[in-house]
Amino acid sequence: MTSPQIYILIGIIALAGIMAVLVLTKKKMNKPLTPLSGLAFGFIIAGMIFGENRLVGYGLMGFGVALAVVDMVRKLKDKKDQKNYDQKNQ
């Protein structure tokens, strides 16, 4: 195996481990995976699959990470807005 293939293999194993943890602890999760975070996850996986062409692979991964960040910011904003709403209505 060449060096880039090893990094791709490590990335796939790490993502599989994360998915296994999410599936096993799904009953304990309060909120399911949002469509935007699922889409981000899909773009990251696609980036790993198409990693032979660096421009396409890194582009897909970068887009997936950007979607994940947008999803996190939206979740934090919604959580903050809900907290402010709860405080005003008490």
C-alpha positions in Angstrom: 0.0 0.0 0.0 1.2 3.5 -0.7 1.0 6.3 1.8 -2.2 7.9 0.5 -4.0 4.6 0.6 -3.0 4.1 4.2 -4.5 7.4 5.2 -7.7 6.7 3.3 -7.9 3.3 5.1 -7.4 4.9 8.5 -10.1 7.5 7.7 -12.6 4.8 6.6 -11.9 2.8 9.7 -12.3 5.9 11.9 -15.6 6.8 10.3 -16.8 3.2 10.6 -16.0 3.3 14.3 -17.9 6.5 14.7 -20.9 5.1 12.9 -20.8 1.9 15.0 -20.8 4.1 18.2 -23.7 6.1 16.9 -25.7 3.0 15.9 -25.0 1.2 19.3 -26.0 4.3 21.3 -28.9 5.4 19.1 -31.4 4.6 21.9 -29.7 7.1 24.2 -29.5 9.9 21.6 -31.9 12.8 22.2 -31.9 14.0 18.6 -31.5 12.0 15.4 -28.9 12.8 12.8 -30.1 15.9 10.8 -30.4 15.7 7.0 -27.6 18.3 6.6 -25.2 16.3 8.8 -26.0 13.1 6.9 -25.3 14.9 3.7 -22.0 16.2 5.1 -21.1 12.6 6.1 -21.9 11.4 2.6 -19.7 14.0 1.0 -16.8 13.0 3.3 -17.2 9.4 2.4 -17.4 10.3 -1.3 -14.2 12.2 -0.9 -12.5 9.2 0.5 -13.8 7.0 -2.3 -12.7 9.3 -5.0 -9.4 10.1 -3.4 -7.4 8.9 -6.4 -7.9 12.3 -8.0 -6.7 14.7 -5.2 -8.7 17.7 -6.5 -12.0 15.8 -6.5 -11.3 13.9 -3.3 -10.2 16.9 -1.2 -12.9 19.0 -2.7 -15.6 16.6 -1.7 -14.1 16.2 1.8 -13.8 20.0 2.2 -17.4 20.5 1.1 -18.5 17.8 3.6 -16.6 19.5 6.5 -18.1 22.9 5.5 -21.6 21.4 5.6 -20.9 19.8 9.0 -19.7 23.2 10.4 -22.8 24.9 9.0 -25.0 22.3 10.7 -23.2 22.7 14.0 -23.6 26.5 13.9 -27.3 26.1 13.1 -27.8 23.7 16.0 -25.9 26.0 18.4 -28.0 29.0 17.3 -31.3 27.0 17.7 -30.3 25.8 21.1 -29.4 29.4 22.2 -32.6 30.8 20.8 -34.6 28.1 22.6 -32.8 28.9 25.9 -33.6 32.6 25.5 -37.2 31.8 24.7 -37.6 29.5 27.8 -36.1 32.2 30.0 -38.5 34.9 28.7 -41.5 32.7 29.2 -40.9 31.7 32.8 
